């Protein structure tokens, strides 16, 4: 894990504030995170910050068989909103 590349985000940036807000919302959600609309936005934003292309992110999503297709579709939709 220590060798994984992590995007550096300025604490004053809009992305930092949005990530913090989404994480807090999901942390206190009454049901599983994947069922919350904020989950898709969070995943899409993070993939965008990592610099994924749509095709690469689509491939990554396809490698999670336990995540429902509807959730993956929502995540991809949110990802495309950040492009």
DSSP file (Angstrom, degrees, kcal/mol; ACC not computed):
  #  RESIDUE AA STRUCTURE BP1 BP2  ACC     N-H-->O    O-->H-N    N-H-->O    O-->H-N    TCO  KAPPA ALPHA  PHI   PSI    X-CA   Y-CA   Z-CA
    1    1 A X    >         0   0    0      0, 0.0     3,-1.8     0, 0.0     0, 0.0   0.000 360.0 360.0 360.0 -35.3    0.0    0.0    0.0
    2    2 A X  T 3   +     0   0    0      1,-0.3     0, 0.0     3,-0.0     0, 0.0   0.710 360.0  52.2 -65.2 -17.6    2.8    2.4    0.8
    3    3 A X  T 3  S+     0   0    0      2,-0.1    -1,-0.3     0, 0.0     2,-0.2   0.460  81.6 114.5 -97.1  -1.6    3.9    2.4   -2.9
    4    4 A X  S <  S-     0   0    0     -3,-1.8     2,-0.3     1,-0.1     0, 0.0  -0.476  72.6-115.9 -71.3 138.5    0.5    3.2   -4.3
    5    5 A X        -     0   0    0     -2,-0.2     2,-0.4    45,-0.0    -1,-0.1  -0.562  32.8-168.9 -72.8 132.9    0.2    6.5   -6.1
    6    6 A X        -     0   0    0     -2,-0.3     2,-0.1    -3,-0.0    44,-0.0  -0.992  23.8-117.2-126.0 128.8   -2.2    8.9   -4.4
    7    7 A X        -     0   0    0     -2,-0.4     2,-0.5    39,-0.1    43,-0.1  -0.389  25.0-131.0 -64.8 140.0   -3.4   12.1   -5.9
    8    8 A X        -     0   0    0     41,-0.1     2,-0.5    -2,-0.1    -1,-0.1  -0.816  25.2-167.6 -92.3 127.1   -2.4   15.2   -4.0
    9    9 A X        -     0   0    0     -2,-0.5     2,-0.2     6,-0.0    40,-0.0  -0.968  22.9-121.2-122.0 126.4   -5.4   17.5   -3.5
   10   10 A X    >   -     0   0    0     -2,-0.5     3,-2.1     1,-0.2     6,-0.4  -0.449  18.6-134.8 -63.5 130.0   -5.1   21.1   -2.2
   11   11 A X  T 3  S+     0   0    0      1,-0.3    -1,-0.2    -2,-0.2    -2,-0.0   0.695 105.3  55.1 -61.9 -19.0   -7.1   21.5    1.0
   12   12 A X  T 3  S+     0   0    0      4,-0.1    -1,-0.3     5,-0.0     2,-0.1   0.467  88.7 107.2 -91.7  -2.6   -8.5   24.7   -0.4
   13   13 A X  S <> S-     0   0    0     -3,-2.1     4,-1.9     1,-0.1     5,-0.1  -0.346  77.8-123.0 -80.5 157.8   -9.8   23.1   -3.6
   14   14 A X  H  > S+     0   0    0      1,-0.2     4,-2.6     2,-0.2     5,-0.2   0.881 112.8  56.1 -61.9 -39.6  -13.4   22.4   -4.4
   15   15 A X  H  > S+     0   0    0      2,-0.2     4,-2.8     1,-0.2     5,-0.2   0.896 105.5  50.7 -62.7 -40.4  -12.6   18.7   -4.9
   16   16 A X  H  > S+     0   0    0     -6,-0.4     4,-2.4     1,-0.2    -1,-0.2   0.937 112.0  46.8 -62.7 -46.0  -11.1   18.4   -1.4
   17   17 A X  H  X S+     0   0    0     -4,-1.9     4,-2.3     1,-0.2    -2,-0.2   0.906 113.7  48.2 -62.6 -41.2  -14.2   20.0    0.1
   18   18 A X  H  X S+     0   0    0     -4,-2.6     4,-2.8     2,-0.2     5,-0.2   0.923 110.9  50.3 -67.6 -43.3  -16.5   17.7   -2.0
   19   19 A X  H  X S+     0   0    0     -4,-2.8     4,-2.6     1,-0.2     5,-0.2   0.923 111.8  48.7 -58.9 -44.5  -14.6   14.6   -1.0
   20   20 A X  H  X S+     0   0    0     -4,-2.4     4,-2.3    -5,-0.2    -1,-0.2   0.920 112.5  47.7 -61.7 -44.5  -14.7   15.5    2.6
   21   21 A X  H  X S+     0   0    0     -4,-2.3     4,-2.3     2,-0.2    -2,-0.2   0.926 113.2  47.2 -64.1 -45.4  -18.5   16.2    2.5
   22   22 A X  H  X S+     0   0    0     -4,-2.8     4,-2.6     1,-0.2     5,-0.2   0.922 112.1  50.3 -63.1 -43.8  -19.2   12.9    0.6
   23   23 A X  H  X S+     0   0    0     -4,-2.6     4,-2.3    -5,-0.2    -1,-0.2   0.912 111.1  48.6 -62.3 -42.7  -17.1   10.9    3.0
   24   24 A X  H  X S+     0   0    0     -4,-2.3     4,-1.4    -5,-0.2    -1,-0.2   0.925 111.2  50.3 -63.0 -43.4  -18.8   12.4    6.1
   25   25 A X  H  < S+     0   0    0     -4,-2.3     3,-0.3     1,-0.2    -2,-0.2   0.931 113.8  44.4 -60.4 -46.1  -22.2   11.7    4.6
   26   26 A X  H >< S+     0   0    0     -4,-2.6     3,-1.0     1,-0.2    -1,-0.2   0.841 106.4  60.9 -69.2 -32.3  -21.4    8.1    3.8
   27   27 A X  H 3< S+     0   0    0     -4,-2.3    -1,-0.2     1,-0.3    -2,-0.2   0.858 113.7  35.8 -62.4 -34.1  -19.8    7.6    7.2
   28   28 A X  T 3< S+     0   0    0     -4,-1.4    -1,-0.3    -3,-0.3    -2,-0.2   0.254  86.4 132.3-104.2  12.2  -23.0    8.4    9.0
   29   29 A X    <   -     0   0    0     -3,-1.0     4,-0.1    -4,-0.2    -3,-0.1  -0.367  56.4-138.2 -65.9 142.2  -25.4    6.8    6.4
   30   30 A X  S    S+     0   0    0      2,-0.1     2,-0.2    -2,-0.0    -1,-0.1   0.635  85.3  37.0 -77.3 -13.4  -28.1    4.6    8.0
   31   31 A X  S    S-     0   0    0      1,-0.1     5,-0.1    -5,-0.1    -2,-0.1  -0.796 111.3 -54.0-130.5 173.6  -27.7    1.9    5.3
   32   32 A X    >   -     0   0    0     -2,-0.2     3,-1.8     1,-0.1     4,-0.3  -0.121  49.8-122.2 -51.8 142.7  -24.8    0.4    3.3
   33   33 A X  G >  S+     0   0    0      1,-0.3     3,-2.2     2,-0.2     6,-0.4   0.862 109.0  63.3 -55.0 -40.7  -22.7    3.1    1.5
   34   34 A X  G 3  S+     0   0    0      1,-0.3    -1,-0.3     5,-0.1     6,-0.1   0.714  98.8  56.7 -61.0 -19.8  -23.3    1.5   -1.9
   35   35 A X  G <  S+     0   0    0     -3,-1.8     2,-0.3     4,-0.1    -1,-0.3   0.530  90.8  89.7 -88.0  -7.1  -27.0    2.2   -1.6
   36   36 A X  S X> S-     0   0    0     -3,-2.2     3,-1.2    -4,-0.3     4,-0.7  -0.704  77.6-133.7 -93.2 141.2  -26.4    6.0   -1.1
   37   37 A X  H 3> S+     0   0    0     -2,-0.3     4,-1.3     1,-0.3     3,-0.3   0.801 105.0  64.8 -62.4 -27.0  -26.4    8.4   -4.0
   38   38 A X  H 3> S+     0   0    0      1,-0.2     4,-2.7     2,-0.2    -1,-0.3   0.778  89.4  68.0 -66.0 -25.9  -23.2   10.0   -2.6
   39   39 A X  H <> S+     0   0    0     -3,-1.2     4,-2.6    -6,-0.4    -1,-0.2   0.935  99.9  46.7 -59.9 -47.9  -21.3    6.7   -3.1
   40   40 A X  H  X S+     0   0    0     -4,-0.7     4,-2.5    -3,-0.3    -1,-0.2   0.906 113.4  49.0 -63.3 -42.0  -21.5    6.9   -6.9
   41   41 A X  H  X S+     0   0    0     -4,-1.3     4,-2.6     2,-0.2    -1,-0.2   0.921 111.2  49.7 -64.1 -42.9  -20.4   10.5   -6.9
   42   42 A X  H  X S+     0   0    0     -4,-2.7     4,-2.5     2,-0.2    -2,-0.2   0.937 112.9  46.0 -60.6 -48.1  -17.5    9.8   -4.5
   43   43 A X  H  X S+     0   0    0     -4,-2.6     4,-2.4     1,-0.2    -1,-0.2   0.906 113.6  49.3 -63.4 -41.7  -16.2    6.9   -6.7
   44   44 A X  H  X S+     0   0    0     -4,-2.5     4,-1.9    -5,-0.2    -1,-0.2   0.907 111.8  48.3 -64.1 -42.4  -16.6    8.9   -9.9
   45   45 A X  H  X S+     0   0    0     -4,-2.6     4,-2.4     2,-0.2    -2,-0.2   0.921 111.8  49.2 -64.5 -44.5  -14.7   11.9   -8.4
   46   46 A X  H  X S+     0   0    0     -4,-2.5     4,-1.9     1,-0.2    -2,-0.2   0.924 110.1  50.4 -62.6 -44.7  -11.9    9.7   -7.1
   47   47 A X  H  <>S+     0   0    0     -4,-2.4     5,-2.1     1,-0.2     4,-0.5   0.890 110.8  50.7 -61.0 -38.1  -11.5    7.9  -10.4
   48   48 A X  H ><5S+     0   0    0     -4,-1.9     3,-1.2     1,-0.2    -1,-0.2   0.914 108.0  51.5 -64.6 -43.0  -11.3   11.3  -12.1
   49   49 A X  H 3<5S+     0   0    0     -4,-2.4    -1,-0.2     1,-0.3    -2,-0.2   0.821 106.3  55.0 -64.7 -30.8   -8.6   12.5   -9.7
   50   50 A X  T 3<5S-     0   0    0     -4,-1.9    -1,-0.3    -5,-0.2    -2,-0.2   0.591 116.7-118.1 -76.8 -10.4   -6.6    9.4  -10.4
   51   51 A X  T < 5 +     0   0    0     -3,-1.2    -3,-0.2    -4,-0.5    -2,-0.1   0.734  50.4 169.1  83.7  22.7   -6.7   10.3  -14.1
   52   52 A X      < -     0   0    0     -5,-2.1     2,-0.2     4,-0.1    -1,-0.2  -0.349  30.4-132.2 -64.9 146.4   -8.6    7.3  -15.4
   53   53 A X     >  -     0   0    0      1,-0.1     4,-2.5    -2,-0.0     5,-0.2  -0.540  30.2-106.7 -83.9 165.9   -9.9    7.3  -18.9
   54   54 A X  H  > S+     0   0    0      1,-0.2     4,-2.6     2,-0.2     5,-0.2   0.925 120.6  48.9 -61.6 -43.2  -13.5    6.2  -19.3
   55   55 A X  H  > S+     0   0    0      1,-0.2     4,-1.9     2,-0.2    -1,-0.2   0.899 112.1  48.1 -66.0 -39.0  -12.5    2.9  -20.9
   56   56 A X  H  > S+     0   0    0      2,-0.2     4,-2.4     1,-0.2    -1,-0.2   0.914 114.0  46.6 -66.4 -41.6   -9.9    2.2  -18.1
   57   57 A X  H  X S+     0   0    0     -4,-2.5     4,-2.7     2,-0.2    -2,-0.2   0.892 109.0  54.5 -68.8 -37.8  -12.5    3.0  -15.4
   58   58 A X  H  X S+     0   0    0     -4,-2.6     4,-1.7    -5,-0.2    -1,-0.2   0.910 109.6  48.8 -59.0 -41.6  -15.1    0.9  -17.1
   59   59 A X  H  X S+     0   0    0     -4,-1.9     4,-0.7     2,-0.2    -2,-0.2   0.935 109.7  51.0 -63.8 -46.0  -12.6   -2.0  -17.0
   60   60 A X  H >< S+     0   0    0     -4,-2.4     3,-1.5     1,-0.2    -2,-0.2   0.935 109.7  50.4 -57.7 -46.4  -11.9   -1.4  -13.3
   61   61 A X  H >< S+     0   0    0     -4,-2.7     3,-1.6     1,-0.3    -1,-0.2   0.857 103.0  60.8 -60.1 -35.0  -15.6   -1.4  -12.5
   62   62 A X  H 3< S+     0   0    0     -4,-1.7    -1,-0.3     1,-0.3    -2,-0.2   0.663  93.0  66.6 -68.1 -14.6  -16.0   -4.7  -14.4
   63   63 A X  T << S+     0   0    0     -3,-1.5     2,-0.7    -4,-0.7    -1,-0.3   0.402  83.5  79.1 -88.1   3.9  -13.6   -6.4  -12.0
   64   64 A X    X   +     0   0    0     -3,-1.6     3,-1.2     1,-0.1    -1,-0.2  -0.761  53.7 172.6-111.3  84.2  -15.9   -6.1   -9.1
   65   65 A X  T 3  S+     0   0    0     -2,-0.7    -1,-0.1     1,-0.3     4,-0.1   0.718  74.0  58.8 -67.9 -20.7  -18.5   -8.9   -9.5
   66   66 A X  T 3  S+     0   0    0      2,-0.1     2,-0.5     3,-0.0    -1,-0.3   0.606  85.6  88.3 -86.1 -10.5  -20.2   -8.3   -6.1
   67   67 A X  S <  S-     0   0    0     -3,-1.2    -3,-0.1    -6,-0.2     5,-0.1  -0.778  89.8-113.0 -86.4 125.6  -21.1   -4.7   -6.9
   68   68 A X     >  -     0   0    0     -2,-0.5     4,-2.1     1,-0.1     3,-0.5  -0.216  18.3-121.0 -59.1 146.6  -24.5   -4.6   -8.6
   69   69 A X  H  > S+     0   0    0      1,-0.2     4,-2.6     2,-0.2     5,-0.2   0.844 112.3  58.6 -57.5 -35.9  -24.5   -3.4  -12.2
   70   70 A X  H  > S+     0   0    0      2,-0.2     4,-2.2     1,-0.2    -1,-0.2   0.902 106.4  47.9 -62.2 -40.7  -26.8   -0.5  -11.3
   71   71 A X  H  > S+     0   0    0     -3,-0.5     4,-2.4     2,-0.2    -2,-0.2   0.930 111.9  49.5 -65.2 -45.1  -24.3    0.8   -8.8
   72   72 A X  H  X S+     0   0    0     -4,-2.1     4,-2.4     1,-0.2    -2,-0.2   0.888 110.1  51.3 -62.3 -38.6  -21.5    0.5  -11.4
   73   73 A X  H  X S+     0   0    0     -4,-2.6     4,-2.4     2,-0.2    -1,-0.2   0.910 110.5  48.5 -63.4 -42.6  -23.6    2.3  -14.0
   74   74 A X  H  X S+     0   0    0     -4,-2.2     4,-2.4     2,-0.2    -2,-0.2   0.892 110.9  50.5 -64.8 -39.9  -24.3    5.1  -11.5
   75   75 A X  H  X S+     0   0    0     -4,-2.4     4,-2.5     2,-0.2    -2,-0.2   0.928 111.4  47.7 -63.7 -45.1  -20.6    5.4  -10.7
   76   76 A X  H  X S+     0   0    0     -4,-2.4     4,-2.3     2,-0.2    -2,-0.2   0.892 110.2  52.9 -64.0 -39.7  -19.7    5.5  -14.4
   77   77 A X  H  X S+     0   0    0     -4,-2.4     4,-1.2     2,-0.2    -1,-0.2   0.939 111.3  46.0 -59.2 -47.6  -22.4    8.2  -15.0
   78   78 A X  H  X S+     0   0    0     -4,-2.4     4,-0.8     1,-0.2     3,-0.3   0.896 109.3  55.3 -63.6 -40.1  -20.9   10.3  -12.1
   79   79 A X  H >X S+     0   0    0     -4,-2.5     3,-1.2     1,-0.2     4,-0.5   0.923 106.2  51.2 -56.9 -45.1  -17.4    9.8  -13.4
   80   80 A X  H >< S+     0   0    0     -4,-2.3     3,-0.6     1,-0.3    -1,-0.2   0.768 100.5  63.6 -67.1 -25.0  -18.5   11.1  -16.8
   81   81 A X  H 3< S+     0   0    0     -4,-1.2    -1,-0.3    -3,-0.3    -2,-0.2   0.751 101.6  51.8 -68.0 -22.7  -20.0   14.2  -15.1
   82   82 A X  H <<        0   0    0     -3,-1.2    -1,-0.2    -4,-0.8    -2,-0.2   0.592 360.0 360.0 -89.8 -11.1  -16.5   15.2  -14.0
   83   83 A X    <<        0   0    0     -3,-0.6    -1,-0.2    -4,-0.5    -2,-0.1   0.496 360.0 360.0 -73.0 360.0  -14.9   14.9  -17.4
